[in-house]
Amino acid sequence: MKYGVLYNAFNLNLGDDIQAYAASRFLPAVDYLIDRETINTFKSKDNEPVAVIMNAWYMWEKWHWPPSKCIIPHMVSIHYADHNLANQWEGSPLQYEALEGLGGDYFRTYQPIGCRDYFTMEQLQKRGIEAYFSGCVTLTLPQMPKKQLEKEYICVVDCDVRVSQKIQEDLQDSGIEIKYVTHKRKERDPDRSWEERKKDVEELLTLYRNAKCVIANRLHCALPCLAQGTPVFLVKVKTDDIRFSPYYDFLHWTTVKDFLKGNYDFNFLNPPENKPDYKEVREKLIESCTDFVNRMEKITGSIEEVNRFTYTDAEIYEWQYNLMDLTLHKWLYMMRERDEERKETQIQNKNKQAALKKDLKDVEKELKDVEKELADAKKQMKKVDEQRIRLEKENKHLQTIVNSKTVRWARKIRKLIKG
């Protein structure tokens, strides 16, 4: 039996490689890298069977379901949802069509299906597929070596910038180094080898393993930290992401809003130990994946003998073609609707611009009227000032006369008195 690891060749998120690495730890060898986005077209050498732990997020191009018949799957840590519901940017307009008909039958062939979140489990169960919560395979990661450190540090991983700023302010005199980490690669590199991907993951996990604590926003940072035994604190902007639904109970966590207000109970200088709630899920996953590999090692038959999915290639191709055709139709109508919305928005903006131009002309006219009134008022004020100045002069002159007469009369009165 040969063994394969699911990965996403073009993804920028290092979390995908962490998941692939976690699955690879159970395998005696990594004979094939299988891109989850082209999982239906995967071909092994001489059509040999390839055992694969199917932990992954399914999938941007949902018409690539079901997987190639070369793959003998272990269906654990499955996540399936449409992009909007997962709070992710827009992808395929398909939602759950791949779970119907032949696509759903593939799941039924290999049920029970281990799901890494409750939502996926419920969606499968609604369609008559036996499913259970298995947890995420990243919970099974082995602990990296401990190192002798010259200086303690904490990791802040892809957190809201306000969270990072507050942590920096709170720890500025603590002597603790803050390492800002991201799981986002700078560029897509589909040709990156498995050894290079593996090296990146091991370096990152070693960084987390030796941190005093980790403040995280990403699921595939928080769960690996649980596995590493490193105190981890999850700080989320939103709490309605269905991928996190089972894991809040496993983690110390808060929202960004509460964090900025100081409404949280986590001491970065003396971090609490992680909750033990995840350990039972971890042990069951380790047992499940180990049993799968042990069973696969005993299989020696051809792909026709070991593959349990009975649909013919022609039936699969037709179903995938129809799913792709549906996708194209949905995209077409979606683009038409958007074009209509765009045109309507353009009309509305044009009307708003016309109204604004009219309002601007009215304002300009009012401004001219005000300027004229102001000019008239200035002229009137000038006349008033001139009149005030004239009156002041006349008043001063009269005062001089009055003062002069007053002096003369005062002299006459003094003479009369003396006389």
Disulfide bonds with the S-S distance in Angstrom:
none
